[in-house]
Amino acid sequence: MNTYKDKYSKDVSSFFRSPVRDIFKKVDLNAIYSFAGGYPSAETFPMEDIRNTMSLVIDKYGGKAFQYGATQGVTELREAVAKRCGVPVERVQITSSSQQGIDVCTRVLVDPGDVILTSSPSYLGALQSFKSYRADVRGVSHCKDLDAFRQAYESEIAKVQAEGKKIKFLYMIPDFQNPSGESLTLEERQMLVALAQKYDFLIVEDSPYRELRYEGDHIPSLYSLDPDRVIYLGSFSKIFAPGFRLGWAIAHPDLLDKIYVCKQSLDLCPPVFDQYVAAEFLESGKLDENLLKTIALYKGKRDLLLSLLEEYMPEGVSWTHPEGGLFLFLTMPEGFDAVAFYDKSLSAGVAYVAGEFFHPDRSGKNTMRMNFSFMTPEKITEGVKLLAELLKDEIL
Ligand SMILES: Cc1ncc(COP(=O)(O)O)c(C=O)c1O
């Protein structure tokens, strides 16, 4: 066969590759200073407890732990998640992690050409999923002033309406956003929910970092402000271990039913053994015990990164001050091109992700995302010094 070109579906033409995953293919992350990925630190995986819990699950459930399971997820885990989140179990669907939650919501809600509103910047994996269903993705930048922020959304909505298009949902990461690390205030959350009610669209709230808070008080979720209009996506990846590939969706039972049927054709059921292990971890209190250690570790790394940036970054560079999560976002002076600078930086041994990849309209050329969970404090220190030197050469 000469070519496969005429064999692919129309959707395939709008797939786009993750530049983050491409970076991983090119380099050995342990051999460089990598602020690029969103990997948790392997130090946070409670290996001994995982080993013991796996044995316990085998003894307790026998072959059932390795059999096909219910599409909604095993009852033990659904009940444990329902209890943790304070929602009825009928509202809980276990997912093969939140990436699948995003994808399945898009598949269930969006036809080609439908509009998805999101923040600009937004999570790259979500943008990939939206594009793969040929959605029309509109990003709205954050404004500190609440009225200006509302106005920015209102004017995008008016544009969409004038084009005769339909907004299907707003995709938001309200807590310690990937990539910016910033959170929405309660007033901003209330404003977005009010817009969704006024213009009758749904909200997909993706919050895998919600429990990784290092300071300040928890802010009510979008879901809690309108439980019948918001689909909440949670994940075990950042509070337990991403290798289990487990998450959850919380929504009105009618919406969950469609997600449930869709998931039947995707993976039949989430990984059964993993679900029993996660359920045991939750119920025994081990997950919370370990989460406290994880929070202490990441808080230290965040504080270190913030103080290093303060000490070493040249004039003209600014950054966000996240109260939790795994990332912060750097802004260089206007005219700086983080994609063009990347090769220079990588050859010197420092990796980051250029901010424009997170902007639906490819703006944000002078921005970059930095992760602080993955590297050791020593490597974070050396990496920041090196990056600051390179930036000085480029900017000053
Ligand atoms: C905002 C956001 N959503 C979803 C995911 C996907 O996570 P997972 O599928 O491991 O739950 C990530 C991963 O980094 C993320 O940052």
The ligand as an SDF file (V2000), in Angstrom:
LIG
                    3D

 16 16  0  0  0  0  0  0  0  0999 V2000
   -5.9700   19.8710   34.2670 C   0  0  0  0  0  0  0  0  0  0  0  0
   -5.7060   18.4300   34.0050 C   0  0  0  0  0  0  0  0  0  0  0  0
   -6.7220   17.6200   33.7030 N   0  0  0  0  0  0  0  0  0  0  0  0
   -6.5420   16.3170   33.4710 C   0  0  0  0  0  0  0  0  0  0  0  0
   -5.2780   15.7550   33.5050 C   0  0  0  0  0  0  0  0  0  0  0  0
   -5.1420   14.3000   33.1990 C   0  0  0  0  0  0  0  0  0  0  0  0
   -4.8390   13.5930   34.3470 O   0  0  0  0  0  0  0  0  0  0  0  0
   -5.2200   12.0900   34.5710 P   0  0  0  0  0  0  0  0  0  0  0  0
   -5.8150   11.5500   33.3330 O   0  0  0  0  0  0  0  0  0  0  0  0
   -3.9480   11.4220   34.9400 O   0  0  0  0  0  0  0  0  0  0  0  0
   -6.2040   12.0990   35.6990 O   0  0  0  0  0  0  0  0  0  0  0  0
   -4.1720   16.5520   33.7990 C   0  0  0  0  0  0  0  0  0  0  0  0
   -2.8310   15.9760   33.7940 C   0  0  0  0  0  0  0  0  0  0  0  0
   -1.8230   16.5780   33.9810 O   0  0  0  0  0  0  0  0  0  0  0  0
   -4.3960   17.9330   34.0630 C   0  0  0  0  0  0  0  0  0  0  0  0
   -3.3940   18.7600   34.3470 O   0  0  0  0  0  0  0  0  0  0  0  0
  1  2  1  0
  2  3  1  0
  2 15  2  0
  3  4  2  0
  4  5  1  0
  5  6  1  0
  5 12  2  0
  6  7  1  0
  7  8  1  0
  8  9  2  0
  8 10  1  0
  8 11  1  0
 12 13  1  0
 12 15  1  0
 13 14  2  0
 15 16  1  0
M  END
$$$$
